[in-house]
Amino acid sequence: MTFLMSISTLTSLFIIFSNHPMTMGMTLLIQVVCVSLLTGLLSNNFWFSYILFIVMIGGLLVLFIYMTSIASNEKFKFSKMLLFFMASLLFIMMLMSSLMDNIIIEYMNLFNYPEMQINLNKYINYPYNIITIMMIIYLLITLIAVVKISKIKNGPLRHMN
């Protein structure tokens, strides 16, 4: 858990220094995986983190398609100074986590109590499942509308020169 938190913090700092869309997408993918795993570990079950992961990966695929159509031949520049900075920051974070191991273990023991865990089952039980069903129907209607708007006969939405 501490490793996931340190990787999440490191990727949050790395996305500030990245200047290429490919590195931003890669760091966003790593961030999504870390957040999904942390959400699954903090809740009773992993279904919310699965849904979060699938939605974010879908958004990343749309961003990847947009990036490849706009900036397909942009060169990837790798900074050795940034690599040194991130490696030293990761080393410092690992050193601090090993020094504060007892505090982290006491903090993690709080999540063993059932009242401290996040309960996400209320969205699939009776009174609140109507909202979930209405969201599913709305997303299905939106999907059908988008498919009808973008027909194959008309070609791509962006014309190539």
N, CA and C atoms as a LAMMPS dump frame, in Angstrom:
ITEM: TIMESTEP
0
ITEM: NUMBER OF ATOMS
483
ITEM: BOX BOUNDS ff ff ff
-5.0000000000000000e+02 5.0000000000000000e+02
-5.0000000000000000e+02 5.0000000000000000e+02
-5.0000000000000000e+02 5.0000000000000000e+02
ITEM: ATOMS id mol type element x y z
1 1 1 N 0.819 -1.186 0
2 1 2 C 0 0 0
3 1 3 C 0.868 1.257 0
4 2 1 N 1.934 1.248 0.779
5 2 2 C 2.818 2.416 0.783
6 2 3 C 3.551 2.546 -0.539
7 3 1 N 3.855 1.408 -1.154
8 3 2 C 4.503 1.452 -2.462
9 3 3 C 3.57 2.075 -3.494
10 4 1 N 2.284 1.723 -3.449
11 4 2 C 1.321 2.31 -4.376
12 4 3 C 1.169 3.804 -4.147
13 5 1 N 1.158 4.212 -2.895
14 5 2 C 1.05 5.641 -2.605
15 5 3 C 2.286 6.402 -3.065
16 6 1 N 3.454 5.811 -2.895
17 6 2 C 4.673 6.494 -3.338
18 6 3 C 4.744 6.558 -4.857
19 7 1 N 4.328 5.51 -5.545
20 7 2 C 4.296 5.544 -7.008
21 7 3 C 3.275 6.558 -7.497
22 8 1 N 2.142 6.652 -6.825
23 8 2 C 1.123 7.628 -7.194
24 8 3 C 1.634 9.052 -7.021
25 9 1 N 2.339 9.309 -5.933
26 9 2 C 2.918 10.634 -5.72
27 9 3 C 3.993 10.933 -6.743
28 10 1 N 4.798 9.945 -7.061
29 10 2 C 5.871 10.127 -8.033
30 10 3 C 5.318 10.412 -9.423
31 11 1 N 4.278 9.707 -9.829
32 11 2 C 3.7 9.969 -11.15
33 11 3 C 2.978 11.306 -11.186
34 12 1 N 2.439 11.746 -10.058
35 12 2 C 1.835 13.081 -10.02
36 12 3 C 2.885 14.158 -10.243
37 13 1 N 4.066 13.956 -9.684
38 13 2 C 5.147 14.908 -9.924
39 13 3 C 5.706 14.78 -11.334
40 14 1 N 5.723 13.578 -11.863
41 14 2 C 6.289 13.347 -13.191
42 14 3 C 5.432 13.959 -14.287
43 15 1 N 4.121 14.003 -14.088
44 15 2 C 3.238 14.544 -15.126
45 15 3 C 3.407 16.058 -15.254
46 16 1 N 3.893 16.706 -14.194
47 16 2 C 4.157 18.144 -14.265
48 16 3 C 5.342 18.424 -15.186
49 17 1 N 6.359 17.574 -15.142
50 17 2 C 7.575 17.803 -15.903
51 17 3 C 7.546 17.206 -17.304
52 18 1 N 6.537 16.447 -17.651
53 18 2 C 6.504 15.828 -18.978
54 18 3 C 5.989 16.828 -20.006
55 19 1 N 6.575 16.768 -21.201
56 19 2 C 6.195 17.692 -22.256
57 19 3 C 5.739 16.989 -23.531
58 20 1 N 5.761 15.696 -23.549
59 20 2 C 5.329 14.932 -24.72
60 20 3 C 3.999 14.254 -24.4
61 21 1 N 3.068 14.219 -25.347
62 21 2 C 1.771 13.587 -25.066
63 21 3 C 1.867 12.102 -24.732
64 22 1 N 2.875 11.428 -25.277
65 22 2 C 3.036 10.006 -24.997
66 22 3 C 3.428 9.772 -23.538
67 23 1 N 4.326 10.595 -23
68 23 2 C 4.708 10.434 -21.599
69 23 3 C 3.569 10.822 -20.669
70 24 1 N 2.797 11.824 -21.059
71 24 2 C 1.64 12.187 -20.238
72 24 3 C 0.622 11.055 -20.197
73 25 1 N 0.397 10.414 -21.342
74 25 2 C -0.522 9.278 -21.38
75 25 3 C -0.015 8.105 -20.568
76 26 1 N 1.29 7.854 -20.646
77 26 2 C 1.869 6.747 -19.884
78 26 3 C 1.782 7.004 -18.378
79 27 1 N 2.094 8.23 -17.957
80 27 2 C 2.005 8.534 -16.53
81 27 3 C 0.559 8.541 -16.057
82 28 1 N -0.351 8.968 -16.91
83 28 2 C -1.767 8.918 -16.543
84 28 3 C -2.246 7.474 -16.418
85 29 1 N -1.737 6.581 -17.277
86 29 2 C -2.075 5.162 -17.178
87 29 3 C -1.556 4.563 -15.872
88 30 1 N -0.324 4.896 -15.499
89 30 2 C 0.233 4.401 -14.24
90 30 3 C -0.558 4.952 -13.058
91 31 1 N -0.95 6.22 -13.153
92 31 2 C -1.738 6.838 -12.086
93 31 3 C -3.099 6.162 -11.947
94 32 1 N -3.727 5.829 -13.071
95 32 2 C -5.035 5.16 -13.038
96 32 3 C -4.922 3.783 -12.401
97 33 1 N -3.869 3.053 -12.738
98 33 2 C -3.672 1.725 -12.144
99 33 3 C -3.461 1.844 -10.635
100 34 1 N -2.648 2.815 -10.209
101 34 2 C -2.411 2.998 -8.766
102 34 3 C -3.682 3.397 -8.03
103 35 1 N -4.441 4.333 -8.598
104 35 2 C -5.671 4.777 -7.937
105 35 3 C -6.693 3.647 -7.895
106 36 1 N -6.781 2.859 -8.961
107 36 2 C -7.72 1.736 -8.967
108 36 3 C -7.34 0.688 -7.927
109 37 1 N -6.062 0.383 -7.824
110 37 2 C -5.629 -0.587 -6.817
111 37 3 C -5.835 -0.062 -5.399
112 38 1 N -5.548 1.215 -5.172
113 38 2 C -5.773 1.79 -3.841
114 38 3 C -7.252 1.813 -3.488
115 39 1 N -8.1 2.141 -4.462
116 39 2 C -9.545 2.141 -4.217
117 39 3 C -10.035 0.737 -3.901
118 40 1 N -9.53 -0.25 -4.617
119 40 2 C -9.923 -1.624 -4.343
120 40 3 C -9.449 -2.119 -2.991
121 41 1 N -8.253 -1.698 -2.591
122 41 2 C -7.748 -2.127 -1.288
123 41 3 C -8.475 -1.453 -0.132
124 42 1 N -8.965 -0.233 -0.338
125 42 2 C -9.639 0.481 0.736
126 42 3 C -11.119 0.157 0.842
127 43 1 N -11.696 -0.45 -0.182
128 43 2 C -13.121 -0.786 -0.117
129 43 3 C -13.293 -2.285 0.113
130 44 1 N -14.537 -2.687 0.29
131 44 2 C -14.804 -4.099 0.566
132 44 3 C -14.603 -4.979 -0.656
133 45 1 N -14.876 -4.452 -1.821
134 45 2 C -14.737 -5.239 -3.046
135 45 3 C -14.108 -4.38 -4.132
136 46 1 N -13.744 -5.015 -5.227
137 46 2 C -12.999 -4.343 -6.274
138 46 3 C -13.868 -3.883 -7.44
139 47 1 N -15.191 -4.001 -7.383
140 47 2 C -15.986 -3.693 -8.57
141 47 3 C -15.936 -2.215 -8.914
142 48 1 N -15.888 -1.335 -7.925
143 48 2 C -15.801 0.096 -8.211
144 48 3 C -14.478 0.435 -8.875
145 49 1 N -13.402 -0.191 -8.426
146 49 2 C -12.103 0.079 -9.039
147 49 3 C -12.023 -0.498 -10.45
148 50 1 N -12.7 -1.618 -10.718
149 50 2 C -12.754 -2.144 -12.084
150 50 3 C -13.467 -1.168 -13.012
151 51 1 N -14.599 -0.636 -12.572
152 51 2 C -15.354 0.311 -13.389
153 51 3 C -14.534 1.574 -13.623
154 52 1 N -13.882 2.066 -12.583
155 52 2 C -13.029 3.243 -12.71
156 52 3 C -11.905 2.996 -13.702
157 53 1 N -11.291 1.833 -13.633
158 53 2 C -10.203 1.488 -14.546
159 53 3 C -10.694 1.422 -15.987
160 54 1 N -11.829 0.789 -16.216
161 54 2 C -12.346 0.65 -17.578
162 54 3 C -12.719 2.008 -18.166
163 55 1 N -13.353 2.871 -17.377
164 55 2 C -13.735 4.198 -17.87
165 55 3 C -12.497 5.03 -18.188
166 56 1 N -11.503 4.997 -17.32
167 56 2 C -10.3 5.789 -17.561
168 56 3 C -9.489 5.253 -18.738
169 57 1 N -9.456 3.95 -18.927
170 57 2 C -8.752 3.389 -20.078
171 57 3 C -9.469 3.774 -21.368
172 58 1 N -10.8 3.803 -21.343
173 58 2 C -11.549 4.269 -22.51
174 58 3 C -11.223 5.708 -22.85
175 59 1 N -11.142 6.56 -21.847
176 59 2 C -10.752 7.95 -22.079
177 59 3 C -9.33 8.068 -22.587
178 60 1 N -8.429 7.239 -22.075
179 60 2 C -7.048 7.252 -22.553
180 60 3 C -6.95 6.788 -23.999
181 61 1 N -7.788 5.841 -24.392
182 61 2 C -7.787 5.406 -25.791
183 61 3 C -8.25 6.525 -26.712
184 62 1 N -9.259 7.282 -26.291
185 62 2 C -9.71 8.427 -27.085
186 62 3 C -8.601 9.469 -27.185
187 63 1 N -7.905 9.738 -26.076
188 63 2 C -6.786 10.68 -26.109
189 63 3 C -5.649 10.179 -26.994
190 64 1 N -5.399 8.876 -26.981
191 64 2 C -4.346 8.31 -27.824
192 64 3 C -4.685 8.456 -29.303
193 65 1 N -5.939 8.211 -29.669
194 65 2 C -6.351 8.37 -31.068
195 65 3 C -6.232 9.826 -31.49
196 66 1 N -6.652 10.733 -30.628
197 66 2 C -6.547 12.16 -30.932
198 66 3 C -5.089 12.572 -31.076
199 67 1 N -4.229 12.078 -30.199
200 67 2 C -2.826 12.443 -30.248
201 67 3 C -2.145 11.901 -31.497
202 68 1 N -2.467 10.684 -31.89
203 68 2 C -1.831 10.125 -33.078
204 68 3 C -2.321 10.784 -34.355
205 69 1 N -3.532 11.32 -34.359
206 69 2 C -4 11.998 -35.567
207 69 3 C -3.476 13.426 -35.66
208 70 1 N -3.192 14.06 -34.545
209 70 2 C -2.718 15.446 -34.563
210 70 3 C -1.189 15.522 -34.592
211 71 1 N -0.525 14.868 -33.666
212 71 2 C 0.935 14.967 -33.532
213 71 3 C 1.556 13.592 -33.689
214 72 1 N 1.487 13.053 -34.895
215 72 2 C 1.946 11.676 -35.083
216 72 3 C 3.456 11.561 -35.227
217 73 1 N 4.136 12.582 -35.741
218 73 2 C 5.57 12.471 -36.004
219 73 3 C 6.422 13.288 -35.044
220 74 1 N 5.893 13.635 -33.9
221 74 2 C 6.656 14.425 -32.94
222 74 3 C 7.701 13.544 -32.272
223 75 1 N 8.926 14.052 -32.197
224 75 2 C 10.031 13.29 -31.615
225 75 3 C 9.913 13.246 -30.095
226 76 1 N 10.34 12.133 -29.546
227 76 2 C 10.308 11.918 -28.098
228 76 3 C 11.668 12.282 -27.531
229 77 1 N 11.707 13.315 -26.68
230 77 2 C 12.962 13.761 -26.071
231 77 3 C 13 13.286 -24.63
232 78 1 N 14.095 12.625 -24.281
233 78 2 C 14.238 12.064 -22.942
234 78 3 C 15.274 12.866 -22.173
235 79 1 N 14.921 13.37 -21.016
236 79 2 C 15.807 14.201 -20.211
237 79 3 C 16.49 13.35 -19.142
238 80 1 N 17.818 13.353 -19.158
239 80 2 C 18.565 12.597 -18.153
240 80 3 C 18.484 13.265 -16.788
241 81 1 N 18.354 14.576 -16.771
242 81 2 C 18.222 15.298 -15.502
243 81 3 C 16.906 14.944 -14.813
244 82 1 N 15.85 14.831 -15.604
245 82 2 C 14.556 14.446 -15.049
246 82 3 C 14.592 13.018 -14.516
247 83 1 N 15.276 12.123 -15.233
248 83 2 C 15.418 10.747 -14.763
249 83 3 C 16.187 10.695 -13.441
250 84 1 N 17.255 11.473 -13.337
251 84 2 C 18.018 11.523 -12.09
252 84 3 C 17.176 12.092 -10.952
253 85 1 N 16.402 13.129 -11.237
254 85 2 C 15.541 13.739 -10.222
255 85 3 C 14.488 12.752 -9.73
256 86 1 N 13.855 12.037 -10.648
257 86 2 C 12.813 11.08 -10.263
258 86 3 C 13.398 9.882 -9.512
259 87 1 N 14.58 9.422 -9.924
260 87 2 C 15.206 8.295 -9.227
261 87 3 C 15.609 8.691 -7.806
262 88 1 N 16.15 9.892 -7.652
263 88 2 C 16.518 10.332 -6.302
264 88 3 C 15.282 10.558 -5.44
265 89 1 N 14.21 11.072 -6.033
266 89 2 C 12.972 11.264 -5.283
267 89 3 C 12.369 9.924 -4.863
268 90 1 N 12.424 8.923 -5.749
269 90 2 C 11.935 7.589 -5.4
270 90 3 C 12.775 6.97 -4.285
271 91 1 N 14.091 7.163 -4.345
272 91 2 C 14.969 6.647 -3.29
273 91 3 C 14.656 7.302 -1.949
274 92 1 N 14.434 8.61 -1.949
275 92 2 C 14.107 9.32 -0.704
276 92 3 C 12.768 8.846 -0.156
277 93 1 N 11.794 8.63 -1.031
278 93 2 C 10.483 8.165 -0.575
279 93 3 C 10.567 6.763 0.006
280 94 1 N 11.344 5.887 -0.617
281 94 2 C 11.506 4.533 -0.083
282 94 3 C 12.255 4.55 1.25
283 95 1 N 13.24 5.423 1.374
284 95 2 C 13.974 5.543 2.63
285 95 3 C 13.067 6.055 3.741
286 96 1 N 12.244 7.039 3.433
287 96 2 C 11.318 7.566 4.441
288 96 3 C 10.267 6.535 4.828
289 97 1 N 9.803 5.749 3.847
290 97 2 C 8.8 4.736 4.187
291 97 3 C 9.394 3.619 5.036
292 98 1 N 10.671 3.305 4.832
293 98 2 C 11.285 2.281 5.685
294 98 3 C 11.555 2.815 7.088
295 99 1 N 11.83 4.112 7.209
296 99 2 C 12.051 4.693 8.534
297 99 3 C 10.75 4.851 9.308
298 100 1 N 9.666 5.09 8.61
299 100 2 C 8.372 5.297 9.263
300 100 3 C 7.502 4.051 9.177
301 101 1 N 8.124 2.891 9.192
302 101 2 C 7.401 1.637 9.012
303 101 3 C 6.403 1.377 10.139
304 102 1 N 6.746 1.669 11.382
305 102 2 C 5.842 1.418 12.51
306 102 3 C 4.599 2.292 12.439
307 103 1 N 4.766 3.537 12.043
308 103 2 C 3.621 4.442 11.929
309 103 3 C 2.683 3.969 10.826
310 104 1 N 3.256 3.507 9.735
311 104 2 C 2.437 3.039 8.614
312 104 3 C 1.69 1.769 8.993
313 105 1 N 2.322 0.879 9.742
314 105 2 C 1.648 -0.354 10.166
315 105 3 C 0.48 -0.036 11.092
316 106 1 N 0.665 0.916 12.008
317 106 2 C -0.446 1.314 12.875
318 106 3 C -1.571 1.955 12.077
319 107 1 N -1.207 2.739 11.072
320 107 2 C -2.22 3.371 10.22
321 107 3 C -2.975 2.325 9.408
322 108 1 N -2.284 1.309 8.926
323 108 2 C -2.924 0.271 8.12
324 108 3 C -3.829 -0.611 8.973
325 109 1 N -3.55 -0.737 10.263
326 109 2 C -4.41 -1.531 11.134
327 109 3 C -5.775 -0.89 11.327
328 110 1 N -5.891 0.405 11.078
329 110 2 C -7.193 1.065 11.173
330 110 3 C -8.17 0.535 10.134
331 111 1 N -7.665 0.116 8.978
332 111 2 C -8.535 -0.354 7.906
333 111 3 C -9.036 -1.776 8.128
334 112 1 N -8.551 -2.448 9.152
335 112 2 C -9.037 -3.791 9.443
336 112 3 C -10.391 -3.78 10.138
337 113 1 N -10.773 -2.646 10.703
338 113 2 C -12.079 -2.542 11.345
339 113 3 C -13.153 -2.384 10.273
340 114 1 N -14.268 -3.101 10.395
341 114 2 C -15.302 -3.025 9.355
342 114 3 C -15.935 -1.648 9.212
343 115 1 N -16.02 -0.88 10.296
344 115 2 C -16.656 0.434 10.193
345 115 3 C -15.762 1.461 9.501
346 116 1 N -14.484 1.167 9.316
347 116 2 C -13.582 2.099 8.65
348 116 3 C -13.531 1.874 7.143
349 117 1 N -14.048 0.752 6.654
350 117 2 C -14.004 0.473 5.23
351 117 3 C -15.144 1.179 4.513
352 118 1 N -14.898 1.509 3.261
353 118 2 C -15.897 2.205 2.459
354 118 3 C -16.914 1.189 1.961
355 119 1 N -18.178 1.467 2.153
356 119 2 C -19.231 0.572 1.695
357 119 3 C -19.828 1.133 0.408
358 120 1 N -19.6 0.453 -0.699
359 120 2 C -20.118 0.892 -1.988
360 120 3 C -21.269 0.02 -2.465
361 121 1 N -21.754 -0.891 -1.63
362 121 2 C -22.841 -1.772 -2.034
363 121 3 C -24.186 -1.075 -2.041
364 122 1 N -24.287 0.105 -1.454
365 122 2 C -25.581 0.769 -1.375
366 122 3 C -26.088 1.204 -2.745
367 123 1 N -25.219 1.326 -3.728
368 123 2 C -25.652 1.74 -5.058
369 123 3 C -26.294 0.607 -5.848
370 124 1 N -26.119 -0.62 -5.419
371 124 2 C -26.736 -1.734 -6.138
372 124 3 C -27.882 -2.359 -5.362
373 125 1 N -28.168 -1.873 -4.159
374 125 2 C -29.316 -2.354 -3.391
375 125 3 C -30.564 -1.565 -3.756
376 126 1 N -31.734 -1.991 -3.225
377 126 2 C -33.036 -1.541 -3.716
378 126 3 C -33.267 -0.037 -3.846
379 127 1 N -33.187 0.772 -2.837
380 127 2 C -33.656 2.142 -3.078
381 127 3 C -32.774 2.93 -4.043
382 128 1 N -31.493 2.613 -4.084
383 128 2 C -30.578 3.405 -4.903
384 128 3 C -30.274 2.769 -6.251
385 129 1 N -30.735 1.563 -6.485
386 129 2 C -30.412 0.933 -7.76
387 129 3 C -31.166 1.565 -8.918
388 130 1 N -32.211 2.32 -8.659
389 130 2 C -32.942 3.008 -9.724
390 130 3 C -32.04 4.052 -10.374
391 131 1 N -31.237 4.737 -9.579
392 131 2 C -30.301 5.725 -10.124
393 131 3 C -29.266 5.04 -11.005
394 132 1 N -28.777 3.891 -10.575
395 132 2 C -27.799 3.153 -11.369
396 132 3 C -28.405 2.677 -12.677
397 133 1 N -29.62 2.164 -12.642
398 133 2 C -30.287 1.7 -13.86
399 133 3 C -30.551 2.868 -14.808
400 134 1 N -30.948 4.021 -14.271
401 134 2 C -31.182 5.188 -15.12
402 134 3 C -29.885 5.679 -15.76
403 135 1 N -28.768 5.601 -15.043
404 135 2 C -27.481 5.971 -15.632
405 135 3 C -27.093 5.015 -16.748
406 136 1 N -27.345 3.734 -16.566
407 136 2 C -27.031 2.748 -17.596
408 136 3 C -27.873 2.995 -18.839
409 137 1 N -29.156 3.273 -18.663
410 137 2 C -30.038 3.549 -19.803
411 137 3 C -29.609 4.828 -20.519
412 138 1 N -29.249 5.863 -19.758
413 138 2 C -28.792 7.12 -20.361
414 138 3 C -27.524 6.901 -21.182
415 139 1 N -26.571 6.14 -20.649
416 139 2 C -25.338 5.872 -21.385
417 139 3 C -25.602 5.038 -22.634
418 140 1 N -26.556 4.108 -22.573
419 140 2 C -26.907 3.313 -23.747
420 140 3 C -27.531 4.187 -24.83
421 141 1 N -28.439 5.078 -24.446
422 141 2 C -29.063 5.982 -25.425
423 141 3 C -28.018 6.919 -26.028
424 142 1 N -27.099 7.409 -25.217
425 142 2 C -26.028 8.27 -25.724
426 142 3 C -25.126 7.512 -26.681
427 143 1 N -24.821 6.264 -26.38
428 143 2 C -24.008 5.439 -27.272
429 143 3 C -24.698 5.243 -28.604
430 144 1 N -25.99 4.961 -28.588
431 144 2 C -26.737 4.773 -29.833
432 144 3 C -26.772 6.074 -30.63
433 145 1 N -26.942 7.216 -29.961
434 145 2 C -26.965 8.506 -30.656
435 145 3 C -25.622 8.814 -31.304
436 146 1 N -24.528 8.517 -30.629
437 146 2 C -23.203 8.771 -31.201
438 146 3 C -22.948 7.866 -32.395
439 147 1 N -23.393 6.628 -32.324
440 147 2 C -23.217 5.709 -33.453
441 147 3 C -24.037 6.179 -34.648
442 148 1 N -25.233 6.677 -34.41
443 148 2 C -26.07 7.172 -35.509
444 148 3 C -25.506 8.449 -36.121
445 149 1 N -24.889 9.306 -35.305
446 149 2 C -24.331 10.557 -35.83
447 149 3 C -23.118 10.288 -36.709
448 150 1 N -22.241 9.411 -36.277
449 150 2 C -21.021 9.136 -37.041
450 150 3 C -21.218 7.878 -37.876
451 151 1 N -21.72 8.069 -39.088
452 151 2 C -21.951 6.948 -39.997
453 151 3 C -20.674 6.621 -40.759
454 152 1 N -20.565 5.387 -41.183
455 152 2 C -19.373 4.94 -41.899
456 152 3 C -19.323 5.554 -43.292
457 153 1 N -20.47 5.793 -43.924
458 153 2 C -20.496 6.347 -45.276
459 153 3 C -19.896 7.748 -45.33
460 154 1 N -20.045 8.504 -44.262
461 154 2 C -19.522 9.866 -44.257
462 154 3 C -18.017 9.912 -44.026
463 155 1 N -17.427 8.84 -43.588
464 155 2 C -15.994 8.792 -43.372
465 155 3 C -15.602 9.325 -42.01
466 156 1 N -14.324 9.6 -41.829
467 156 2 C -13.876 10.087 -40.522
468 156 3 C -14.357 11.512 -40.258
469 157 1 N -14.4 11.875 -38.997
470 157 2 C -14.826 13.22 -38.641
471 157 3 C -13.779 14.257 -39.026
472 158 1 N -12.504 13.876 -39.046
473 158 2 C -11.424 14.786 -39.446
474 158 3 C -10.924 14.344 -40.811
475 159 1 N -10.921 15.257 -41.782
476 159 2 C -10.471 14.929 -43.131
477 159 3 C -8.963 15.087 -43.228
478 160 1 N -8.32 14.132 -43.874
479 160 2 C -6.873 14.174 -44.073
480 160 3 C -6.567 14.934 -45.358
481 161 1 N -5.434 15.639 -45.375
482 161 2 C -5.037 16.399 -46.579
483 161 3 C -4.299 15.525 -47.553
